[in-house]
């Protein structure tokens, strides 16, 4: 699947009608959620039927304006939240189970195969439902002319701080040809450096939020000063609020761009990548480091790493992070360190390395171990980290030797794989 995003350009009247459509979708989702709470044994089909009931109800005539498939899409959103809650309860997930919540500030409305139409040159989109939004221009660096409307399964309209955007979900199996180089690496994600690999190379941590924090604080003070409790807010308040939102949006886009580019560069230059399977939700509970961890955007980086690995046919393995910093990469002895200790000094073998460099070498060794266990057919009898190897890597290309040091078999498998699914 491909997601192509384009900015929507239109009049203020059209933007207001899009806002009305977004609020209608929010109302349908919340109504479906209330119906599930008030009735036992509600199924997905019951929520779909409720959409038709709401459209025919004289008390809710505005719901009929929204396209019928768009109403069903918002019912599916409510059902997805319900299913996730049920799954967490069945699995006995510790802590909160994710009970479905009512939406108060929705920012998107989703259409399926109807309710919209593209122009012949794919430069304009016309919304054909009851809100009568009309035709709007599409501004995008990606060209939609290569895809037919039958390949576009969904269109989502999103409201952001700097305008309205349309996301097109295209049914397209993306594949890129990858030249086999025989390079393998383990990467240690950090706060001092964005990551350090097992060859000692480092990538600088840009710290986008830290650099913008002074301006964000100034904009936040402006919003606070203009806010009047218990009264309707002024035009100046909303103007200040939008300026603050735009600055936060800029920081989030900088993080996303950095994570995407670094992941793509890493995948293009290696055939085997091993990284730590960090639990970000647990790490940000440390209030001293939460801001820096969020600013590092580790989750976005690993998500893009897995995606590009699947596209390029590269093996990516996520390993448990336990003791990767403590263990010596040369002799295996445990060397306790505080967070401020940046140098690894082993008393057993005398090895002196940078803390992150030592961890990266341990991560690569763990990846070899998990790969060997998988190839030897012992995955079902090993620790939980080995069981998730296939899911994390998302690839059918594996090494021949159990020690993971030979890549000759990889090229042979790649040739057969690309013969069946040629790159686009």
KEBAMI-404345 format. One record per residue (C-alpha): residue number from 1; residue in three letters; x, y, z. Coordinates in nm, 2 decimals. Layout:
<sites>
  nr rest      x      y      z
 NUM  ALA      X      Y      Z
...
</sites>
This chain:
<sites>
  nr rest      x      y      z
   1  UNK   0.00   0.00   0.00
   2  UNK   0.11   0.36  -0.07
   3  UNK  -0.02   0.67   0.10
   4  UNK   0.00   0.98  -0.12
   5  UNK  -0.07   1.31   0.05
   6  UNK  -0.18   1.63  -0.12
   7  UNK  -0.27   1.97   0.02
   8  UNK  -0.63   2.09  -0.05
   9  UNK  -0.66   2.44  -0.19
  10  UNK  -1.01   2.60  -0.19
  11  UNK  -1.22   2.88  -0.05
  12  UNK  -1.30   2.95   0.31
  13  UNK  -1.66   2.83   0.24
  14  UNK  -1.53   2.49   0.12
  15  UNK  -1.31   2.46   0.44
  16  UNK  -1.61   2.53   0.65
  17  UNK  -1.80   2.25   0.48
  18  UNK  -1.51   2.01   0.53
  19  UNK  -1.52   2.10   0.90
  20  UNK  -1.89   2.01   0.90
  21  UNK  -1.82   1.68   0.74
  22  UNK  -1.55   1.61   1.00
  23  UNK  -1.79   1.69   1.29
  24  UNK  -2.05   1.46   1.13
  25  UNK  -1.81   1.17   1.11
  26  UNK  -1.72   1.23   1.48
  27  UNK  -2.09   1.23   1.57
  28  UNK  -2.14   0.89   1.39
  29  UNK  -1.84   0.73   1.56
  30  UNK  -1.95   0.85   1.91
  31  UNK  -2.31   0.74   1.85
  32  UNK  -2.19   0.39   1.75
  33  UNK  -1.98   0.38   2.06
  34  UNK  -2.28   0.48   2.28
  35  UNK  -2.49   0.21   2.11
  36  UNK  -2.22  -0.05   2.20
  37  UNK  -2.22   0.06   2.56
  38  UNK  -2.60   0.06   2.60
  39  UNK  -2.66  -0.28   2.43
  40  UNK  -2.51  -0.62   2.49
  41  UNK  -2.37  -0.84   2.20
  42  UNK  -2.34  -0.56   1.95
  43  UNK  -2.15  -0.66   1.64
  44  UNK  -1.98  -0.48   1.36
  45  UNK  -2.29  -0.54   1.14
  46  UNK  -2.51  -0.38   1.40
  47  UNK  -2.30  -0.06   1.39
  48  UNK  -2.32  -0.06   1.01
  49  UNK  -2.70  -0.08   1.03
  50  UNK  -2.71   0.20   1.28
  51  UNK  -2.55   0.43   1.02
  52  UNK  -2.85   0.38   0.80
  53  UNK  -3.09   0.44   1.09
  54  UNK  -2.92   0.77   1.17
  55  UNK  -2.95   0.89   0.81
  56  UNK  -3.33   0.82   0.81
  57  UNK  -3.38   0.97   1.15
  58  UNK  -3.56   1.31   1.14
  59  UNK  -3.38   1.42   1.46
  60  UNK  -3.04   1.38   1.29
  61  UNK  -3.09   1.50   0.93
  62  UNK  -2.73   1.63   0.89
  63  UNK  -2.59   1.27   0.90
  64  UNK  -2.76   1.20   0.56
  65  UNK  -2.53   1.46   0.40
  66  UNK  -2.23   1.25   0.46
  67  UNK  -2.17   0.98   0.20
  68  UNK  -2.31   0.63   0.30
  69  UNK  -1.97   0.46   0.27
  70  UNK  -1.81   0.74   0.47
  71  UNK  -2.06   0.68   0.75
  72  UNK  -1.97   0.31   0.74
  73  UNK  -1.60   0.40   0.76
  74  UNK  -1.66   0.59   1.09
  75  UNK  -1.86   0.30   1.22
  76  UNK  -1.56   0.08   1.14
  77  UNK  -1.34   0.32   1.34
  78  UNK  -1.56   0.27   1.65
  79  UNK  -1.55  -0.10   1.60
  80  UNK  -1.17  -0.11   1.57
  81  UNK  -1.14   0.06   1.91
  82  UNK  -1.39  -0.19   2.05
  83  UNK  -1.20  -0.49   1.90
  84  UNK  -0.87  -0.36   2.04
  85  UNK  -1.02  -0.33   2.38
  86  UNK  -1.15  -0.69   2.36
  87  UNK  -0.82  -0.82   2.24
  88  UNK  -0.63  -0.65   2.53
  89  UNK  -0.87  -0.80   2.78
  90  UNK  -0.84  -1.15   2.63
  91  UNK  -0.46  -1.14   2.63
  92  UNK  -0.45  -1.01   2.99
  93  UNK  -0.25  -0.70   2.90
  94  UNK  -0.12  -0.54   3.22
  95  UNK  -0.24  -0.19   3.31
  96  UNK  -0.51  -0.01   3.12
  97  UNK  -0.69  -0.21   2.85
  98  UNK  -0.76   0.08   2.62
  99  UNK  -1.14   0.13   2.68
 100  UNK  -1.28   0.31   2.38
 101  UNK  -1.32   0.69   2.44
 102  UNK  -1.55   0.94   2.28
 103  UNK  -1.39   1.18   2.04
 104  UNK  -1.41   1.55   2.11
 105  UNK  -1.17   1.71   1.86
 106  UNK  -1.17   1.49   1.55
 107  UNK  -0.95   1.61   1.26
 108  UNK  -1.04   1.38   0.98
 109  UNK  -1.32   1.23   0.77
 110  UNK  -1.27   0.92   0.56
 111  UNK  -1.43   0.82   0.23
 112  UNK  -1.42   0.48   0.06
 113  UNK  -1.49   0.43  -0.31
 114  UNK  -1.76   0.69  -0.35
 115  UNK  -1.82   1.05  -0.24
 116  UNK  -1.53   1.19  -0.43
 117  UNK  -1.40   1.20  -0.79
 118  UNK  -1.06   1.30  -0.94
 119  UNK  -1.02   1.51  -1.25
 120  UNK  -0.86   1.36  -1.56
 121  UNK  -0.52   1.53  -1.49
 122  UNK  -0.54   1.43  -1.12
 123  UNK  -0.49   1.79  -1.02
 124  UNK  -0.83   1.84  -0.87
 125  UNK  -1.07   1.65  -0.65
 126  UNK  -1.45   1.69  -0.64
 127  UNK  -1.65   1.59  -0.33
 128  UNK  -1.99   1.47  -0.44
 129  UNK  -2.17   1.41  -0.11
 130  UNK  -2.44   1.62   0.05
 131  UNK  -2.21   1.88   0.20
 132  UNK  -2.15   2.02  -0.15
 133  UNK  -1.79   2.10  -0.10
 134  UNK  -1.73   2.11  -0.47
 135  UNK  -1.40   2.10  -0.65
 136  UNK  -1.07   2.17  -0.48
 137  UNK  -0.71   2.19  -0.61
 138  UNK  -0.45   1.93  -0.51
 139  UNK  -0.10   2.04  -0.44
 140  UNK   0.15   1.75  -0.41
 141  UNK   0.50   1.66  -0.51
 142  UNK   0.37   1.31  -0.59
 143  UNK   0.18   1.26  -0.92
 144  UNK  -0.15   1.07  -0.90
 145  UNK  -0.17   1.04  -1.27
 146  UNK   0.00   0.70  -1.26
 147  UNK  -0.28   0.54  -1.06
 148  UNK  -0.64   0.47  -1.15
 149  UNK  -0.93   0.55  -0.93
 150  UNK  -0.99   0.17  -0.89
 151  UNK  -0.65   0.15  -0.72
 152  UNK  -0.74   0.42  -0.47
 153  UNK  -0.93   0.23  -0.20
 154  UNK  -0.98   0.52   0.05
 155  UNK  -0.95   0.90   0.07
 156  UNK  -0.90   1.07   0.40
 157  UNK  -0.94   1.44   0.45
 158  UNK  -0.73   1.57   0.74
 159  UNK  -0.73   1.91   0.91
 160  UNK  -0.39   2.03   1.03
 161  UNK  -0.26   2.35   1.18
 162  UNK  -0.15   2.48   0.83
 163  UNK  -0.45   2.37   0.63
 164  UNK  -0.64   2.07   0.49
 165  UNK  -0.49   1.76   0.33
 166  UNK  -0.62   1.46   0.13
 167  UNK  -0.45   1.13   0.18
 168  UNK  -0.50   0.87  -0.09
 169  UNK  -0.45   0.50   0.00
 170  UNK  -0.33   0.33  -0.32
 171  UNK  -0.33  -0.04  -0.37
 172  UNK   0.03  -0.08  -0.49
 173  UNK   0.30  -0.34  -0.40
 174  UNK   0.61  -0.13  -0.38
 175  UNK   0.94  -0.30  -0.45
 176  UNK   1.29  -0.16  -0.50
 177  UNK   1.59  -0.34  -0.63
 178  UNK   1.87  -0.37  -0.37
 179  UNK   2.23  -0.44  -0.47
 180  UNK   2.38  -0.71  -0.24
 181  UNK   2.69  -0.56  -0.06
 182  UNK   2.74  -0.81   0.22
 183  UNK   2.73  -0.54   0.49
 184  UNK   2.58  -0.61   0.83
 185  UNK   2.54  -0.37   1.12
 186  UNK   2.39  -0.34   1.47
 187  UNK   2.27   0.00   1.58
 188  UNK   2.23   0.14   1.93
 189  UNK   1.97   0.42   1.96
 190  UNK   2.08   0.69   2.20
 191  UNK   2.02   1.04   2.33
 192  UNK   2.38   1.18   2.29
 193  UNK   2.39   1.05   1.93
 194  UNK   2.09   0.96   1.72
 195  UNK   2.24   0.61   1.68
 196  UNK   2.58   0.44   1.68
 197  UNK   2.65   0.14   1.46
 198  UNK   2.87  -0.16   1.52
 199  UNK   3.15  -0.01   1.30
 200  UNK   3.18   0.30   1.53
 201  UNK   3.00   0.54   1.30
 202  UNK   2.76   0.79   1.46
 203  UNK   2.47   1.00   1.34
 204  UNK   2.41   1.33   1.52
 205  UNK   2.09   1.38   1.73
 206  UNK   1.93   1.70   1.59
 207  UNK   1.72   1.77   1.90
 208  UNK   1.46   1.96   1.70
 209  UNK   1.23   2.02   2.00
 210  UNK   1.51   2.15   2.22
 211  UNK   1.61   2.40   1.95
 212  UNK   1.25   2.52   1.91
 213  UNK   1.17   2.51   2.28
 214  UNK   1.23   2.88   2.34
 215  UNK   0.99   2.99   2.07
 216  UNK   0.73   2.73   2.18
 217  UNK   0.74   2.87   2.53
 218  UNK   0.70   3.22   2.40
 219  UNK   0.40   3.12   2.19
 220  UNK   0.25   2.93   2.47
 221  UNK   0.26   3.24   2.70
 222  UNK   0.08   3.44   2.43
 223  UNK  -0.19   3.18   2.42
 224  UNK  -0.23   3.17   2.80
 225  UNK  -0.24   3.55   2.83
 226  UNK  -0.52   3.58   2.57
 227  UNK  -0.73   3.30   2.72
 228  UNK  -1.04   3.42   2.91
 229  UNK  -1.19   3.15   3.13
 230  UNK  -1.56   3.09   3.10
 231  UNK  -1.61   3.32   2.80
 232  UNK  -1.60   3.30   2.43
 233  UNK  -1.24   3.33   2.31
 234  UNK  -1.13   3.62   2.09
 235  UNK  -0.99   3.62   1.74
 236  UNK  -0.65   3.71   1.88
 237  UNK  -0.66   3.40   2.10
 238  UNK  -0.73   3.17   1.81
 239  UNK  -0.46   3.34   1.60
 240  UNK  -0.21   3.28   1.88
 241  UNK  -0.33   2.92   1.92
 242  UNK  -0.28   2.85   1.55
 243  UNK   0.07   2.99   1.56
 244  UNK   0.16   2.76   1.85
 245  UNK   0.01   2.46   1.66
 246  UNK   0.21   2.54   1.35
 247  UNK   0.53   2.55   1.55
 248  UNK   0.46   2.20   1.70
 249  UNK   0.37   2.08   1.35
 250  UNK   0.70   2.20   1.22
 251  UNK   0.89   2.01   1.49
 252  UNK   0.70   1.69   1.42
 253  UNK   0.76   1.71   1.05
 254  UNK   1.14   1.77   1.11
 255  UNK   1.15   1.45   1.33
 256  UNK   0.96   1.25   1.07
 257  UNK   1.19   1.37   0.78
 258  UNK   1.50   1.29   0.98
 259  UNK   1.38   0.94   1.08
 260  UNK   1.27   0.86   0.72
 261  UNK   1.60   0.97   0.56
 262  UNK   1.82   0.80   0.81
 263  UNK   1.63   0.48   0.78
 264  UNK   1.64   0.48   0.40
 265  UNK   2.02   0.55   0.40
 266  UNK   2.08   0.26   0.65
 267  UNK   1.87   0.01   0.45
 268  UNK   2.03   0.10   0.11
 269  UNK   2.38   0.05   0.25
 270  UNK   2.33  -0.27   0.44
 271  UNK   2.19  -0.62   0.39
 272  UNK   2.14  -0.71   0.76
 273  UNK   2.04  -0.46   1.03
 274  UNK   1.99  -0.54   1.40
 275  UNK   1.84  -0.29   1.64
 276  UNK   1.70  -0.28   1.99
 277  UNK   1.34  -0.36   2.04
 278  UNK   1.28  -0.07   2.29
 279  UNK   0.96  -0.02   2.48
 280  UNK   0.92   0.35   2.43
 281  UNK   0.60   0.37   2.64
 282  UNK   0.79   0.24   2.94
 283  UNK   1.10   0.46   2.88
 284  UNK   0.90   0.79   2.87
 285  UNK   0.78   0.72   3.23
 286  UNK   1.11   0.85   3.34
 287  UNK   1.02   1.22   3.38
 288  UNK   1.39   1.32   3.37
 289  UNK   1.44   1.18   3.02
 290  UNK   1.09   1.17   2.87
 291  UNK   1.13   1.50   2.67
 292  UNK   1.46   1.39   2.52
 293  UNK   1.34   1.04   2.44
 294  UNK   1.03   1.18   2.26
 295  UNK   1.25   1.43   2.08
 296  UNK   1.48   1.15   1.95
 297  UNK   1.18   0.99   1.76
 298  UNK   1.31   0.63   1.80
 299  UNK   0.96   0.48   1.73
 300  UNK   0.93   0.67   1.39
 301  UNK   1.29   0.56   1.30
 302  UNK   1.23   0.19   1.37
 303  UNK   0.89   0.20   1.19
 304  UNK   1.05   0.35   0.87
 305  UNK   1.34   0.10   0.91
 306  UNK   1.10  -0.19   0.90
 307  UNK   0.90  -0.04   0.60
 308  UNK   1.21   0.03   0.39
 309  UNK   1.35  -0.32   0.47
 310  UNK   1.04  -0.48   0.34
 311  UNK   1.05  -0.27   0.02
 312  UNK   1.42  -0.33  -0.05
 313  UNK   1.43  -0.70   0.06
 314  UNK   1.67  -0.64   0.35
 315  UNK   1.67  -0.84   0.67
 316  UNK   1.59  -0.64   0.99
 317  UNK   1.60  -0.80   1.33
 318  UNK   1.48  -0.65   1.66
 319  UNK   1.66  -0.79   1.96
 320  UNK   1.58  -0.76   2.33
 321  UNK   1.78  -0.47   2.48
 322  UNK   1.87  -0.65   2.81
 323  UNK   2.24  -0.61   2.91
 324  UNK   2.35  -0.47   2.58
 325  UNK   2.51  -0.18   2.76
 326  UNK   2.64  -0.38   3.06
 327  UNK   2.81  -0.67   2.87
 328  UNK   3.16  -0.64   2.73
 329  UNK   3.16  -0.70   2.36
 330  UNK   3.50  -0.87   2.37
 331  UNK   3.48  -1.11   2.67
 332  UNK   3.12  -1.09   2.78
 333  UNK   3.20  -0.98   3.13
 334  UNK   2.94  -0.75   3.30
 335  UNK   3.06  -0.39   3.36
 336  UNK   2.80  -0.19   3.56
 337  UNK   2.76   0.17   3.44
 338  UNK   2.56   0.48   3.54
 339  UNK   2.39   0.68   3.27
 340  UNK   2.66   0.95   3.29
 341  UNK   2.94   0.69   3.23
 342  UNK   3.01   0.73   2.86
 343  UNK   3.31   0.50   2.83
 344  UNK   3.31   0.12   2.86
 345  UNK   3.62  -0.01   3.05
 346  UNK   3.64  -0.38   3.11
 347  UNK   3.85  -0.49   3.40
 348  UNK   3.87  -0.85   3.27
 349  UNK   4.01  -0.80   2.92
 350  UNK   4.11  -0.43   2.94
 351  UNK   3.88  -0.33   2.65
 352  UNK   3.81   0.05   2.64
 353  UNK   3.53   0.16   2.40
 354  UNK   3.27   0.42   2.37
 355  UNK   2.96   0.31   2.57
 356  UNK   2.73   0.32   2.26
 357  UNK   2.98   0.15   2.03
 358  UNK   3.02  -0.14   2.28
 359  UNK   2.63  -0.17   2.29
 360  UNK   2.60  -0.17   1.91
 361  UNK   2.85  -0.46   1.89
 362  UNK   2.65  -0.65   2.15
 363  UNK   2.33  -0.59   1.96
 364  UNK   2.48  -0.72   1.63
 365  UNK   2.60  -1.04   1.82
 366  UNK   2.25  -1.09   1.96
 367  UNK   2.11  -1.06   1.61
 368  UNK   2.34  -1.33   1.49
 369  UNK   2.24  -1.55   1.78
 370  UNK   1.87  -1.51   1.70
 371  UNK   1.92  -1.57   1.33
 372  UNK   2.12  -1.89   1.41
 373  UNK   1.84  -2.01   1.64
 374  UNK   1.58  -1.94   1.37
 375  UNK   1.78  -2.12   1.10
 376  UNK   1.85  -2.42   1.32
 377  UNK   1.47  -2.46   1.39
 378  UNK   1.49  -2.38   1.76
 379  UNK   1.28  -2.06   1.75
 380  UNK   0.99  -2.23   1.94
 381  UNK   1.22  -2.32   2.23
 382  UNK   1.41  -2.00   2.27
 383  UNK   1.33  -1.67   2.45
 384  UNK   1.05  -1.45   2.34
 385  UNK   1.28  -1.22   2.14
 386  UNK   1.35  -1.50   1.89
 387  UNK   0.99  -1.57   1.83
 388  UNK   0.93  -1.22   1.69
 389  UNK   1.21  -1.25   1.44
 390  UNK   0.99  -1.31   1.14
 391  UNK   0.74  -1.05   1.24
 392  UNK   1.00  -0.78   1.29
 393  UNK   1.20  -0.86   0.98
 394  UNK   0.90  -0.90   0.75
 395  UNK   1.11  -1.07   0.49
 396  UNK   1.15  -1.42   0.34
 397  UNK   1.52  -1.39   0.27
 398  UNK   1.75  -1.57   0.51
 399  UNK   2.11  -1.65   0.54
 400  UNK   2.26  -2.00   0.47
 401  UNK   2.50  -2.05   0.76
 402  UNK   2.39  -2.06   1.12
 403  UNK   2.66  -1.81   1.23
 404  UNK   2.52  -1.55   1.00
 405  UNK   2.85  -1.46   0.85
 406  UNK   2.80  -1.58   0.49
 407  UNK   2.56  -1.40   0.25
 408  UNK   2.60  -1.62  -0.06
 409  UNK   2.26  -1.79  -0.02
 410  UNK   2.09  -1.45   0.02
 411  UNK   2.16  -1.34  -0.34
 412  UNK   2.03  -1.67  -0.47
 413  UNK   1.71  -1.64  -0.28
 414  UNK   1.68  -1.28  -0.38
 415  UNK   1.70  -1.37  -0.75
 416  UNK   1.42  -1.62  -0.72
 417  UNK   1.21  -1.38  -0.52
 418  UNK   1.24  -1.10  -0.77
 419  UNK   1.16  -1.33  -1.05
 420  UNK   0.82  -1.39  -0.90
 421  UNK   0.77  -1.03  -0.79
 422  UNK   0.97  -0.80  -1.01
 423  UNK   1.06  -0.45  -0.88
 424  UNK   0.85  -0.16  -0.99
</sites>
